């Protein structure tokens, strides 16, 4: 067996194919008082231990909510179904909320809590990008404003929750007993982003959620303004700039290159 084949077989075994053990084990040697069986077991265990550690670091509130035993079981189920494909462990776990949703259907708030943990994590680790300076908006012509759209900062994401995940997250964050899970009167959107080097979140009214969703899809701000009063549209724009949600402006004359004025890096 070539080195490449040995490495492939070892990886296949570590990822869960038990039959590969019989192919790899004869190629290993005992050494320093450690049997080859133990050496192989150490690698097999260490791979899963590192992934469980990565999940625990990201989904800290979910872990607190579930407790050690249930979180370990959920992590193991996820690791076996979703081997890491990432070079950096901070990227592992994007589909953990989906695993919880599928394997814990009787506790839907758990998946939503995990979604909060993940979105806050990716907001913190999102790439740096320019921030829109409101002074630059004065340079836009009336024609520009008819087509102008805003580029959301890379840290921005949104999620819709049907349960009181927000209450649960706050209670755990404050070291309090979380409230019982309850379904919200109606689904509620939540916004996640980074500002001043910290991950942040807040709930969104339906109209503002629709506006941000449409901006992210490339809609012109003028089209959004048609759905609300000028006062509301202006208040949103001021708040989005102040909260550092916007990176630039895209107009019909510069669709591929967002225009920023005196942009600052986070």
C-alpha positions in Angstrom: 0.0 0.0 0.0 1.3 3.4 -0.9 1.5 6.3 1.5 -1.4 7.9 -0.3 -3.5 4.8 0.1 -2.6 4.5 3.7 -3.6 8.0 4.4 -6.9 7.6 2.5 -7.7 4.4 4.5 -6.8 6.0 7.8 -9.0 9.0 7.0 -11.9 6.7 5.9 -11.6 4.8 9.2 -11.5 8.0 11.3 -14.6 9.3 9.5 -16.6 6.2 10.6 -15.9 3.3 8.2 -15.2 0.6 10.8 -14.2 -2.0 8.2 -11.1 0.1 7.2 -9.6 -0.7 10.7 -8.6 -4.2 9.5 -6.8 -2.7 6.5 -5.0 0.0 8.4 -4.0 -1.8 11.6 -1.5 -4.3 10.1 0.4 -1.3 8.6 1.0 0.4 11.9 3.7 -0.4 14.4 3.8 -0.6 18.2 6.1 1.8 19.8 7.2 3.4 23.1 5.0 1.0 25.0 1.8 1.9 23.1 0.2 -0.8 21.0 -0.9 0.0 17.5 -4.5 -0.8 18.5 -4.3 2.0 21.1 -2.6 4.3 18.7 -5.5 3.9 16.2 -8.1 4.3 18.9 -6.4 7.6 20.1 -6.7 9.0 16.6 -10.3 7.8 16.2 -11.3 9.4 19.5 -9.2 12.6 19.1 -10.9 13.5 15.8 -14.4 13.3 17.3 -13.2 15.1 20.5 -11.9 18.1 18.5 -15.2 18.4 16.6 -17.2 18.1 19.8 -15.0 20.8 21.3 -15.6 23.0 18.3 -19.4 22.6 18.5 -19.3 23.3 22.2 -17.4 26.6 21.7 -19.8 27.9 19.1 -23.1 26.5 20.6 -22.4 27.5 24.2 -25.9 28.6 25.0 -27.4 25.5 23.3 -25.1 23.3 25.4 -26.1 25.1 28.6 -29.8 24.6 27.7 -29.5 20.9 26.8 -27.0 19.9 29.5 -23.8 17.9 29.1 -25.4 14.5 28.4 -27.9 15.6 25.8 -25.5 18.0 24.1 -22.8 15.3 23.8 -25.4 12.9 22.3 -26.5 15.5 19.8 -22.9 16.4 18.9 -22.1 12.7 18.3 -25.1 12.3 16.0 -24.1 15.4 14.1 -20.4 14.4 13.8 -21.2 10.9 12.5 -23.6 12.3 9.9 -21.5 15.4 9.0 -17.7 14.9 8.9 -15.8 18.2 8.7 -15.0 19.5 5.3 -13.4 22.7 6.6 -9.7 23.6 7.0 -10.6 25.8 9.9 -12.7 24.4 12.8 -14.5 27.8 13.3 -16.4 27.0 10.1 -17.7 23.6 11.4 -21.3 23.6 12.6 -23.3 25.5 10.1 -25.7 22.6 9.7 -25.9 21.7 13.4 -29.2 23.5 13.9 -30.7 21.4 11.0 -29.4 18.3 12.8 -31.2 19.4 16.0 -34.3 20.2 14.1 -34.4 16.7 12.5 -33.4 14.7 15.5 -35.3 16.7 18.2 -38.6 17.5 16.6 -40.3 17.5 20.0 -38.1 20.4 21.2 -38.1 22.9 18.3 -36.8 25.7 20.4 -33.4 23.9 20.6 -32.8 24.3 16.9 -33.7 27.9 17.0 -31.4 28.5 20.0 -28.6 26.9 18.0 -29.4 29.1 15.1 -29.0 32.1 17.3 -25.6 30.8 18.5 -24.5 30.1 14.9 -25.6 33.5 13.5 -23.8 35.4 16.3 -20.7 33.3 15.7 -20.6 34.0 11.9 -21.4 37.7 12.6 -18.3 38.0 14.8 -16.1 36.1 12.3 -17.4 37.8 9.1 -14.9 39.5 6.8 -14.2 43.2 7.4 -15.8 45.5 4.9 -16.3 49.2 4.4 -19.0 50.9 6.3 -21.3 53.4 4.5 -20.7 57.1 5.4 -24.0 59.0 5.2 -22.1 62.0 3.8 -21.6 60.1 0.6 -25.4 59.9 0.0 -25.5 63.6 -0.7 -23.5 63.0 -3.9 -26.2 60.8 -5.4 -28.3 62.5 -8.1 -32.0 62.2 -8.3 -31.6 59.7 -11.1 -29.2 57.7 -8.9 -31.8 57.5 -6.1 -34.4 55.9 -8.4 -32.2 52.8 -8.8 -30.0 53.0 -5.7 -29.7 49.9 -3.6 -27.7 49.3 -0.5 -25.1 46.6 0.1 -25.5 44.8 3.4 -22.4 44.3 5.5 -21.0 40.7 5.3 -21.8 40.1 9.0 -25.6 40.6 8.5 -27.9 37.7 8.6 -31.5 37.1 9.5 -33.6 34.2 10.8 -37.3 33.7 11.6 -38.2 32.0 14.9 -41.5 30.5 15.9 -40.5 29.9 19.5 -39.2 32.0 22.4 -35.6 31.3 21.6 -34.7 34.9 22.3 -36.1 34.7 25.9 -34.2 31.5 26.4 -30.9 32.9 25.1 -31.2 36.0 27.3 -31.9 33.9 30.4 -28.9 31.6 29.8 -26.7 34.6 29.0 -27.7 36.1 32.3 -27.1 32.8 34.2 -30.8 32.5 35.0 -33.1 29.6 34.7 -34.5 29.6 31.1 -38.3 30.0 30.8 -40.4 27.1 29.5 -40.5 26.8 25.7 -43.5 28.4 24.2 -44.7 29.1 20.7 -44.9 32.8 19.7 -48.2 34.2 18.7 -46.7 34.6 15.3 -43.3 33.9 13.7 -40.8 36.7 14.4 -37.8 37.7 12.4 -34.4 38.5 14.0 -31.4 40.4 12.7 -27.8 39.5 13.5 -24.8 41.6 12.7 -21.4 42.9 14.1 -20.8 46.4 15.4 -17.9 47.8 17.4 -16.2 44.4 17.3 -19.2 42.7 19.0 -21.9 40.4 17.7 -25.4 41.9 18.1 -29.0 40.9 17.5 -32.5 42.3 17.7 -36.0 41.4 16.7 -37.5 42.9 13.5 -41.0 44.0 12.7 -42.4 42.3 9.6 -42.1 45.5 7.5 -38.4 46.1 8.3 -37.6 42.4 7.8 -39.2 42.5 4.3 -37.2 45.7 3.5 -33.9 44.2 4.6 -34.7 40.9 2.8 -35.4 42.8 -0.4 -32.3 44.9 -0.1 -30.2 41.8 0.3 -31.9 40.4 -2.9 -30.9 43.6 -4.8 -34.1 45.6 -4.6 -33.8 49.4 -5.1 -34.4 51.5 -2.0 -37.0 53.5 -3.9 -39.1 50.4 -4.4 -39.0 49.8 -0.6 -40.0 53.4 0.0 -43.2 52.9 -2.0 -44.5 50.5 0.7 -44.0 52.8 3.7 -44.2 56.4 4.6 -41.2 58.7 3.9 -40.7 59.1 7.6 -40.5 55.4 8.2 -38.1 54.8 5.3 -35.8 57.7 6.5 -35.9 56.3 10.1 -34.8 52.9 8.8 -32.0 54.2 6.7 -30.6 56.3 9.6 -30.8 53.3 11.9 -29.2 50.9 9.4 -26.3 53.4 9.0 -25.9 54.0 12.7 -26.0 50.2 13.4 -23.3 49.6 10.8 -25.5 47.3 8.7 -24.6 48.9 5.3 -21.4 48.7 3.3 -22.2 50.8 0.2 -24.5 52.0 -2.5 -25.1 50.3 -5.9 -26.6 52.5 -8.6 -27.7 51.8 -12.2 -24.5 53.4 -13.4 -22.3 51.3 -11.2 -24.0 48.0 -10.6 -20.9 45.9 -10.0 -19.0 48.3 -7.8 -20.6 49.6 -4.6 -19.9 53.3 -4.1 -18.9 54.2 -0.6 -17.9 57.7 0.6 -15.2 58.0 3.3 -15.8 54.4 4.3 -14.2 53.2 7.4 -13.1 49.6 8.2 -14.3 47.8 11.3 
